Amino acid sequence: MNLFQSNDFFTGCNYWASHAGMYMWRNWDAETVRKDLETLSGYGMTVLRVFPLWPDFQPLKRLYGGGGSRQGFGIERLFSAGEERQGGVEPVMLDRFRYLCDTADSYGLKLIVGLLTGWMSGRLFVPPAFEERNVLTDPEALKWEIRFVRRFVREFRGHPAIGAWDLGNECNCMAGVSDPNEAWGWLNAISSAIRLEDLSHPVVSGMHSISTNNRDNWNLYDQGELLDILTTHPYPLFTPECNREPFNTIRNELHSSGESLLYEGISGKPCFPEEAGSLGPMICSDERAAASLRCSLFSCWANHLHGFLWWCAFDQKNLPFAPYDWTAVERELGLFHETRESKATARVMQEFAAFLKEFPYPLPERKMDAVCLVSRTRASFPEAFGAYLLAKQAGFELRFSGAEEELPESNFYLLPSVSELTWQSRHAWLSLLEKVKNGATLMASLHGTGMLSPFREVFGVQVDARWKEPNRIRFHLKDSPGQEMSASLEYRSQLIPESAEVLAVDSDGMPVMTSAAYGNGRMILLNLPLELFAATESSGCFYGENLNPCYLLYRKGAEIAGVRRKVFCPEPGVGITEHPLDVEHTLAVLINYDPSPVDCRLSFRDQLERVWRGTFVNDRLRIGANDCAILLLKSIS
């Protein structure tokens, strides 16, 4: 079964044995492994990501002769030519891994195998022969990596427990590369080695922090070219745009789905959160972690991201070796204590798996309302994530695409926080304007250094002056003067409206949002980098008693673009995806990202037939704290 072609959503975790962590292979205990897998399967998990620790499976030593002359590779003797071709792999470790596969299969678990696990939890693990080498660029190291990968894949490619081959755990952390070409060469070598032995299982990235900038060493364009599946490792603590509010609030809960959708849109390949978690009790309580996990699971399911894996299965707080010895954050990350006693997160995953098993419909793809275009000349996660969050609050759904790629068909396009002199090429900009001429709506927001040309004749406004001066503005939509918003900006930008209608103004009367006709479509301008501001400032845009309602500009843009949804909820903390089921029926997934229950007064264009999880009474839908409701709607016409 290909995990990523099925419509089933998988749940699971990253697995190291409960008694030994990453030393499980050298301190082997088969019965412990069996009990671990029995426990994980019993909580509804269907997929584990597992790691043949590289120096345990390929314990290469460089052997020397007189005067330090290099004699070759071996363990205690030089390998023969045949042993070299077999990759120098330790046979007993293959037997232990086969036991893991057999046991996983007996419990209905599929394995994503991180082949070159040379980096794990802040420590480098490589064969002794390569401890002083750059394992991403050294030709001799790469030769043995390829030999290992081919031998391992050839050994297990036919096993029914194998679900996918992962390059290895965050291999971009194993060493430095000097440019994107070196990164491309390593990716191509290892992915090709896998495919030489097995074309039946997908090749998964296993990496994190991949850039939208095609000039960065590890970028989404190269990964999309060479790999079948991309991955995110979305930890709010390590992401500057997250962890700005309590853990179980909308920004953190949408991190997994938002970043994964960005990777999908830019690379053109499926993506899923391959490891995610709270990073332990010093960040939040088990109860908050579980509440956040519930929202993340439902969000990833609603966005068709195939699956979700937690980091990791068991706590590792009593292990005396590095990295557990030197890094406190690595010790209490499990769904379970080291005794296999479950935490609240494990019980949430079990409950979610039970819900999916009982839910009567496969969830179709979500309906898209807009396309958010992302520059390939900068690392654009902040503004892309800001756009995703604001769209959720505003009540519409977007997908991502590269600004230089062929434009997906849509009636609504977004250019978030244009901030480069070379943000978009001339031919790409003119192609986008052609879409607007033919009836689409474009909403663009400007940073102080962003350039678009032509500008004045398409937006219907003239730039009077733009200069760098940190300032804070207060503004409102002209048709909603009582709902004030604010933003801290690095630049001042003064506009003179010409043919454009002014929709929002600041306290000095300066245009903040304008709309102008262009051909058969509309050009909307936001005179501030709204998405970048919302994502990077602790401004209360996404949580708090005095919410800064910047999403209202997005809601106004969607209204101008003619976005029509079957369900409308005014609550910004409730995200809605709509999934056409057949010609008459639609499923709507409503997720309450707030830590408190919510009562929603919904507006419907269709007839409500059934509700799962939520409670609908007297035209109001009640959704539990950090929970979800699913509606079945039937067309009235």
N, C-alpha and C positions, 0 to 999 in steps of 0.2 A: 504494500500500500504506500503510495506517495502521500506523505503527510500534507503536502501543500497543493494537491489537486483535489482532495476530498473537500466537501462542504462542511465536514465535522470540525469543530473547534477543539483543539487539544489543550489540556492543562497539565502542568507538571513542575519539575524543578531541576536544578543542577545537583548532581549527586556525587558526594564523597562518603565513604563508609562511616558509620556513626562512631566506630571505635578508634579510627586512625586518621581521619581526614585524608589529606593527599598522600600519606604514607600507606594507604590501604593495600597497595600492591606488594610492597616489601614486607609489611606486617599483615599478611593475608589471613583472613578468618572467614571461611566460606559460609559458616552458619550465621555469622553476623550479617553478611551481605544478603543472605536469603531472608532473614527477618526484617532487614531494612526494606527490601523490595516488597515484601508482603505488607508492611505497614503503609508504604507509599501507595500501592495499588488499592489498599483498603480505604484510602481517603479520596478515591476517584481519579487519581492521576493516571495519565495514559502515556506520557512521554517523559523520559529522563535525558538530560545532557550529561554525558560521562566522559572521562578523561584518562586515557592511557599515558601516565606521566612519562614524558619523553626519556629522561635518563634511566628510568627503571626498565623501559621496554627496549631501549637501544643504548646499553651502557658502554659506549665506545671509549676506549682509552688509546691514546697515541703511545706506541712503544718505541723506545729509543735504543740505539746502540752506542758504541764507543764515541766519545767526544760529543755526545748529544746528537748524533746523526739519526734522522727519522727513518725508522724501519717499516712503518705502516700502522695499520689499525688492528685492534683485537680487544680481548678482555684480559686473559692471562697468557694468550699466545697469539701469534699473527693469524688473521683470518686467511682461509684459502680463498681462491677465486670464487668458488661456489658459495661460500659463506658471505662474501662481499655482495654477490648478486642477490642473496637472500636478505640483505639489509642489516646484517649484524644484530638481528632481533633475538631477544632472550626467549627461548621456547617455553619456559615455565610461565612467563608472563602471558604468553598467548593462551596457554591452558587456563590461566586464571580469568582472562578476559572472556574466553569461551564460556566458562561457568557463569559469569555475569550475564552474557547473552542468553544462555539457556534458561537461567532463572527468570530473567526479565520476560522472556517469551511465555514462560509458564504462568506468569501473573498478568499477561496481556499488556505489557509495557513495551513501547518502542524506544529505541535509543538513537539520539543524535550524538555522534562520536567526534569529540574534539581531538583530531589526530596529532598535531604537533603542539602538545601542551608543554610549552617551555616557559610560560609566564603564568603565574597563578597567585592571586591575592597579594601582590606586591613583592613577590620573590621570583627570581629567574631560576629555572630548572632546565639545564641542557646537559647533554653527555659530557663527561670529563674532558674528552678530546677537544671540545669546542668552547670551553668556559672562557677563553680569552679571545674568541673570534666573534665577528659580527655575523650572526647566523642568518641574517637576511641578505647579505651581499657577498659573503665569502664563498667562492666557487666550490671549494672542497666540502664545506659544511652543507651547501645546497645539494651537492651530489648525494651525500648520505641522507639528507632529509627526503629526497625523492625516492631513494632506495627503501627507506623505512615506510613511507606512505604507500608505495606500490605493494610492498610485502604485506602490510597490515590490511589494506583494502582487499587484496587478493585472497587473504586468509578468511575474511568474514563477509565478503560481498553477498554470499548466498544465504546468510543466516536470516531467518524470518524476523528476528528482533531489530535488525538494522533499519532505521528510518531515514537517515541522512548522514552524509559525511561533512563535518565541520572542519575548516582548515586547522583550527586549534584555538585555544583561549587567548583572545586579544593579542594575536601575533604581532600586531603593529607596535606592541610594547616591548617586544623581545630585543630590539636593537633600533638604531637610527638608520634612516636612508637619506641620501643627499638630495633627491629630487623625485618627482612622480614616476620617472622612467624606471628607477630602481625598484620602487614599490610595485609597479606594473609587472616588472620582470619576475619578482618573487611570486606575486599572485598567479601569474600565468604558469610558472613552473609547477607550483603545488597543485593548482586546480587541474592542470593537464595530466599530472601524474595520477591523480584520482581517476580521471576519466579514461586513462589508458587501461585501467583495470576494471572499471565499473561505470557503465552508462545508465544503469537502472535506478540509481539513487541520486538525489540532487546534491550539489555542492553548496555549502552554507558558509557565509563569511566568518562568523564567530568574533567579529571585531566591534569596537565601539568608537565613538567620536570620529566619524567619517564626515568629511567636509563637503559642502555644496560648491566650494571654490575649486574649479578644475585645475588650478595651479598649485593647490596644496598636495603634499606627498600622497596622502591617503584620501582619495576623493570618490564621490558617489558615481561619477561617470565611469571611472575605471572599474569599480566594483560591479556596476551594472553590465559592463561589457563582458566580464570574465566569470562571474558567479551566477548561480541560479537563484539563491535566496540571500537577502541581506538581513542583518540583525541590528537591534539596538540594545544597549545596556543602560537603561534610563534611571539613574539614581539622582534624585533631587539634590542631595547634599553636594554632589560633584558638578552640578549644573548651575551656573550663575543666575540663570533666568528662573530657577525654581527654588524651593525651600525658603520662600519669602513669607509664607503664612503657615499655620498649623498643617501637619502632614496630610490630614484627611480633608483637604479643600481642593477646589477645582483645578488650580494651577498644577499641583503635584499629581492629581489623579488623571489629568489629561496628558501628562508628560509621555507616558508609554505609547499611547495611540497617536499623539501629535507628531512625535519624532519619527515613529515608524511610518506614518503616512507621508511625511516629508521625504524619507529615504525611498519609499516606493515611487513617489511621483517623479523624483529626479533621476533615479536609476532605471526606472521602467521594469523593475523586478519586484516580486513579493518580498515583504519584510515582516518580521515579528519581534516582539520583546523577548529576547533569549535569556536574559537574566535581569531581574528587577527586584527591588526590596527596599525596606526602610533603612537599612544599615544599623539596625539594632536598637536596644532600649535607651541609649543615650540620645537618640533622635526623637523617638516617640514611644508611647506605651504599645503593648501588643494589641490593645483594643483599637487604638487609632490606626495602627498598621493594617489591621484586619479590615477596618471600615474603608480605608483607602484602597486596599486590594480588591474589595468587592466592586467599587466603582471602576477600577482599572480593568478588571475582568469583563464587566459588561460593556465598557467602552471599546475594548479591543474586539470583542465578539461583534458588537454592532458595526464596527468598521471593517469587518471581514479580514482580520489580520492573522487568521489561521490558528494562532495559539498564544500561550503566555506561560513563561517559565520563571519561577521564583528562585532567587539566590538566598539560601541553598536548602538542602534537605534537613540537615541536622546541625545543631550547635557544635562548636569545636573548642570550647573554652578550657578544657583540661589537657590539651595537647602541649607538650613541653618544647616543641621544635619550631623553628622559623617557617613561615611568617607569623604563626599564632603567638609565638613567644614575644615578637617585637611589635606587633600591630594589634592594638586592642580592638579596633573596629572589625576584625575578622572573626571574632570568637563567638558572637551570639546572633548569628544571622539566619538560623534555621527556622523552618516551619515547625520543627520538633526540637525538643531538648535532646541532649545526647542519650537520654534514657528511653527515647522514642515517645515520651509523653507529648501530646499535641499541644500546640499553641492556638490562639484564636485565629491566626492566619491559615493554619491547616484546616480548621473547621469551616472557615469561609470557602476555601477551595473545594472542600468536600460538598458543601451545600450548593455551590455553583455547578459543580459537575452533576449533581443529582437533578438540579433544575434543567440543565441541558438535555439530560436523558429523558426527562418527562415532557419537555416542551414539544408540542405536536408538529411543529413546522421547521423545516430547514430555513435559516434566515437568508433571504436573497441579499444581493448587493444593495447598498444604500443609494438613495436618489441624490444626485449632485445638483447644487444650485449655482456654484461659482468655481472658477479656476484661479488659483493664486499663483502668479508667475514669480519665479525665484531667479535672481541673478547668478550667473556662473562665475562672476569675477570677485565674489566675496563669500566669507563664511556666514551664511544668511540664516542660521537657526534662530537667532533672537527675533528678527522681524517676522519670519515665517511662523514661529510658535505664537507670537503675539497675534497674528492674523487668525490663526486657528482658534485661539481662546476667544477673541472678540466675536468671531463668527458664531461660535457655540452660544455665547451669551445673547447674540442678536437673533438667533433662531434660524440660521441657515447653514447648509453644509458646503464645504469647499474641498477641492482636491488640489494637489500641488503639481506644477510642471516647470521645467526649465524654461527660462525666458527666451532662450535661443532655439528651442526645439520647435517642431511643428505644433502649431496651436491646437489643443483639443477644442472640439466644438462646445460652445457655451453661449448663453445670453448675458453672462456677467463675468467680467475679468477684474482681478485685483493686482495692482502693483504696490507692494507694501514698502513704505519707508525708503523710497529711492534715494540713495546716498552716495552714488559714485558718479564721477565724470564719464565713466564708460559702463554704466549700469546695464545698458542694452544697446546692441548694434543698431545701426540705421535701418537695415533691411528687416530686422525683427520688429522694431518700433513701427515701421510702415505697415507691416503685415497685421499688427495688432490694430492699428488705426483703420485698416480696411475692414476688419471684423466689426468695428464700431459703425463705420459708414453703412454697413449692411444690416444694422439694427441692434447690435450688442451694446451693453453698457460697460464702461471702464471706470473703475474708481482707483485713483492713484494718490498716494500720500508722499510728501516731500520732506526730506531732511535738508539741512542747510547747504550741503555740498552736492546734492543730486541734480543731474542735468538730463533734460529731455528736449529733443529738437526734431521737428517743430513743436513749439509749446503754446505761444500766445494765440495763434490762429486756431488751435484745436480745443484749448480749454476756455477760451473766451475771457481770459484775464491777462493783465500785463504785470510783470514783476517790476515794482517800483524800486525796491532795494532789498538786499539780503546781506546780512553781516553777522559775524560771530559775536554774540553777547548773551551770556547765560541769563535766562529770564523765566518767569513763571506766568502763565496766562490763565485766565478764567474765561470760559466760553459757554455758549448754549445754542441750541437750535432755535431759530426764530419762531417756529411754531410751538416750541415748548420752553418758554422763557424761565419757567420755575425749576427746571432740571439742569442745574449748573454743573459743568465739568471743569477740570483743571489739568494742566500739564506743565512739567518742567522741561525747558528747551535749551539747546546750546546756541541756537541761532535765532535772530529775528528775521521775519520775512513779511514785507509789506506788499500787498497786491492791490491793483486797481481793476475792479470789475468792468468789463466792457460788454460783451454779449451774454455773459454768464449771470445766472440768478444766484444771489447770495442766500445760502441756506442756514449757515451758522456764523456767528460773529463773536469776537472776544469783547472784553469789557471796554475797550477803546473803539469798538465798532469796526475793527479790521476783519476782513473775511477769513474764516476758518474752514468753511466748506462751501463749495460752489458747484453749480451744475449748468452745463451748456449743451445745446444740440450740436451734433456733428453727423452730417448725413442723416441716416435714419435712426441713429443711436444717440447715446448721451455720454458726455465726458464729465466725470465727477472729480473734483480736486479737493484733497484735504491738505490744508496749508500747515501741516505739522507731521512729524514722523510718528503717527499714532501707534502703530504696532510696536515699533522699537521702544517707544516710551512706556507703553503698557507692560511689555515683557521685562524691561530692565530696571524700572523704577519701583520702589516699595510705595506705591501710590494709592493703594486701596482699590485698584481697578477690578480685582477679582474676588476680594473677600473683605468683610468688615461691616460694622454697623452703618458707617457713613460711606457707602460704596460710591466710588467715583465712576459715574455711569458713561464712560467713554464709548461703550458698545452701542450707544444710541446713534452715533454717526454711522456705524456699520448697519444698524437696523434701517436707518433712513436710506442708505445706499441700496440695500436690498429691495426696499419699497420702490425706489425709482427704477431699478432694473426689472421690476415685474416679478420678483420671486414670490411664488404662491405655494404655500404648504397646506397639507391636509389637516394639520394640527398646529395651533399657535398657542404658546405659553408665554405670558409676560414675564415670568420669573427668570432672571439672568443666570441663576444657579442651576437651572434644569436644561440639560441638553437633549435634543430630539433628533433622531435619525428616522427616516421613512424608507420602507422596504416594500416595493410593489410585489405582491404575492401572485396575483393573477389579474385579469382584466377588471375584476370587480373589487378585489380585496387588497388592503395594504396593512402591513404591520408597522406600528410606530413604537420605537424604543425610547422611553423617557428616563433619563438618569438624573437623580438628584445628587449633585456633587457637594451639597452642603452638609455640615455635621448635625443639622437639625432637620426634623421632618418638615415637609412643605405641603401646603394645600394650594393647588393650582386651579384657577378658573380658566378652563381651556376653551378655545374657539375651534369649532370643527367645520370642515367643508364636506365631510362624509359622515355616515352614521356609525356610531360606536356599537359594536356587537359584543365584545368580550374584553375583559381586563385580567391580566395575570400580575400577581404580586402587589399591585397597588389597590386602593379602594376608591370607587367612584360613587359619590353620593351627592345628590342635589347640585348637579353640574360642576362639582369640584372633585378633582383627583388628589387623593392623599398618597404621597410617596414617603417611605421611611427615610430616616437619616442615612446618607451615603448608600442609597439603595436605588432600585429600578422598578419601573412599571412597563408592561408591554400591552399595547392596545391592538385589537383587531378592528379595522374599519372597513365598512362596505360602502361602495359608491352609491350616492343617492340617485344619480341620473340613470 
